[in-house]
Amino acid sequence: MEYLLVGAGGFLGANARYVLANWVTARLGADFPYGTLLVNVTGSLAIGVLLVLLTDRLAADPAWRLLLVVGFLGGYTTFSSYTFEALVLAEAGQWVRATWYVLGSNVVGLLAAYAGMVLARTFGR
């Protein structure tokens, strides 16, 4: 059942991301990734609201977290998980770990994407 909840949420989240990003791009143009930016920001807002509500404020069934957070937001944007986890580390006073997590995610992530581009271009010839 857990996999179905995550899968259903992921299906809906991925499609929501696709629809929203295309809608924004059609209105604002493709010269800047406005759609992706909006998805990342709204996903971060949503994970903050949902995780506090589902874990701190309400006695919600864990299935809701699987459906909405892991599934929907996981399909919508993984950026939301990253931002929430970085803030949890910072709020716990683990500033060094939070800093390494943020720097590692951004710098190493960019380097990994670049390496993937180079590999793909090398083998694509």
Helices and strands as residue ranges (DSSP letters): H 2-28, H 34-51, I 52-57, H 62-64, I 65-73, H 74-76, H 79-91, H 95-103, I 104-108, H 109-123
